Amino acid sequence: MARTTKRNSKRRNLAVTQQKQTAQGSKDSPQATKGSITSRGEGEPCSELPLFPEWTCYAVCMVTMLVRVHIATKHDWILHPDEIFQSVEVAYSEVYGYGFRSYEFGPVPRENDTSVGFGVEAERAAGMYAMRSFMYPRFLATMMMMVEGAGLQVSPFLAARIGHAIVSSMLPLAVYRLTLKMYGCDDVANMATILVALSDHLIILGTHTLINSFLSPFFFLGIAAIIPISKNTLEHTDSNENAHNSSFQLAWGVVLGLICYIRVDASLYLGVILMSMTLATQSNLKTMLGQFARSGIGMLLGFAEGALDDYLCYGYWFISPVQWAKFNLFNDYTTLIFGQEDAMFYVRHLLVDSPFLSLVMASSVTMLVYTALPNCPRCWFRLSELISRSKGLLHSEQIPSTDNYSDTWELLSPIRLLAALALLLSFYVAKGHKEVRFLHNWIVLLLVLCSGCLVKTLKSVLRNRTAARYVLYCLCGVLTATTYVTFPSLEDGSIKSWSFGHHGDSGHVNRALSFIGRQRDTTGVFMDYPVYMTGGYTILRRDVPIIGKVQHEYREWSQKERTSLPATFTFAGAAEVSVASFSRVAFLASEKNWLLLIRRLIDYPVYNYAIVPEGRTFLRTGFSMVERFGTVVVLRRNDSAEEIVALQKLRRKIPIGPNASVLEGEAKTLLTLGRADMAVERLQAAIDLEPTRTSAQQLLRSAVKAKSRHSTESSKFREQMPRAAT
């Protein structure tokens, strides 16, 4: 930090000296008043007195951290299921020995394993296993252990969110370093820092435990460390600092290698950004390769470290990026499973749904058009000159410097960045499955481009520095107010447009789960809400069975149906973890067969707490309300003998299903999940209701065969267990 402050002070002193020299030169030479660009490094817009104080970057970073930590502690709604079941829940299961485990972290299946259902076999055939690295969940697990070891009264869910928010709050600092490297201008870098800190998209993504926002600060810091220095920055940097930066290129290369290993699509961002940033550098191919040698070696080391971690967790080298690439890129199963969005998806969610980004884009485009039209002939001339220089890159040992190089860099910096943004956006638009979180880094680059347009335009239009400073400060104030007023809230239901599946009550459900987890008599929980839009066992913190919704079905996860896996985080102390899988259930009933679910709850009094929507028709006998969170009601089972007798009378009146069609549909789902025994029961009931239903009879024969095969495989497995133990 001391080195950076010293460099900024030198740059500001140099700007003051250059301004005085320019003023003196304008008196001596009439030609200097015609708007010609002098040899002042980056050009006039970045050589004037600064618009922001030199401590702006650090102040913004600290305020961002405080705001994001506050949001992480107060806003407990779920943005996307992956923030729980690909991060927090995996970490919780590694630390406490139980929890949900999604297929992305599933183990490599055993050969000739026919004990699973057809659906699980299809998932394995599609490569839906070992798709994620355990590095990010391991960080969250470390945060949970640190909080618990310190004796703090902080839940594991909150500890993980706070740790994630602290890391993601370093993004403004990373953007400052990158923008300063690209533009060589403190004002543009500070403006980019402010825009990144105020972006509603980046705040929301940064306060939810998603891998995209966690890796972003390290990603941009790494790029800032390895990209070639611009001419202006090089002129204002001493030799000792150059040597210091070179010594860190290897380390940052390792970081970038790990990031690209964990998130394969980060390689696309890295390649496009490096290509666009090095296109206009004044060096030949040999010099450029020398600059990337250390970082390239570091990236190989980072890949090797990620492969080693995969080997220790899954038993195979390089398996997680390969599985991810096959599933998402080569086979594009994400579009088949999660659906396909139209080409205007990102336009609606980035501009229409975000007043902040719409205002920034409108201001930037207006200023850019105002200043770019008079310079179009000159810009095209510089572009053709750049192309000519690039052609000689492969054939000459040294490209002769031109007097207008700084002018070329200033004019073409936004053009190169705009081309990179267009190329990246075209790739994500071409993909059928689209999500805003995929464009986290793209939004950052877009704000960097907008900051350059805003600052350079204001400096060129308003020659009075004080006026330019006031206009820029007023714009920052308007953007701050826009983000504050339009930020989504759980109370007014505005989070529906942001959350996955437009579920607006996930925060209330999580508070209800936390309340149930604090009760000492909790033995089981029923939720009339989607499980994937809750905090799971991380919030509940009780090793009890759960019944919850998955799309239009109710599924039960009991301890009996869990799978024991070797722990990957050995520092937690557990040798094995007991994980629940969404495709391995103890019971299933569709929404249309609601009464069968009631019958299950009556038969198993272990489920003594229920979370239902307000006004939901539920058991009027046997349960009573104990707490309310918004529109979510918490019910508790009554233990009185009278109500138990009343429940048993009700249970005898409940049939297994309303009609044969519903029962047959449930049987098909149960077969895909490997529960042939329950499928046989549903099909027999369907045939009893409609004896002439041939489809149910045919499916029953298949279910009986599957049940017999599953029993044989289970007996073989039990016979092998003692021999394996000895």
Buried (B, 14 or more C-beta within 10 A) or exposed (E): EEEBEEBBEEBBEBBEEBBEEBEEBEEEEEEBEEEEBBEBBBBBBBBBBBBBEBEBBBBBBBEBBEBBBEBBBEBBBBBBBBBBBBBBBBBBBBBBBBBBBBBBBBBEBEEEEEBBBBBBBEBBEBBBBBBBBBBBBBBBBBBBBEBBEEEEEBBBBBBBBBBBBBBBBBBBBBBBBBBBBBBBBBBBBBBBBBBBBBBBBBBBBBBBBBBBBBBBBBBBBBBBBBBBBBBBBEBBBEEEBEEEBEEBBBBBBBBBBBBBBBBBBBBBBBBBBBEBBBBBBBBBEEBBEEBBEBBBBBBEBBBBBBBEBBEEBBEBEBBBBBBBBBBBEEEBBBBEEEEEBEEEBBEEBBBEBBBBBBBBBEBBEEBBEEBBEEEEEBBEEBBEBBEEBEEEBEEEEEBEEEEBBBBBBBBBBBBBBBBBBEBBBEBBBEBEBBBBBBBBBBBBBBBBBBBBBBBBBBBBEBEEBEEBBEBBEEBBEEBBEBBEEBBBEBEEEEBBEBBBBEBBBBBBBBBBBBBBBEBEEBBBBBBBBBBBBBBBBBBBBBEBBBBBBBEEBBBBBBEEBBBEBEBBBEEBEBEEBBBBBBBBBBBBBBEBBBBBBBBBBBEBBEBBBBBBBEEEEBBEBBBEEEBEBBBBBBBBBBEEEEBBEBBEEBBEEBBBBBEBBBBBBBBBBBBBBBBBBBBBBBBBBBBBBBEEBEBBBEBBEBBBEBBEEBEEBEEEEEEEEEEEEE
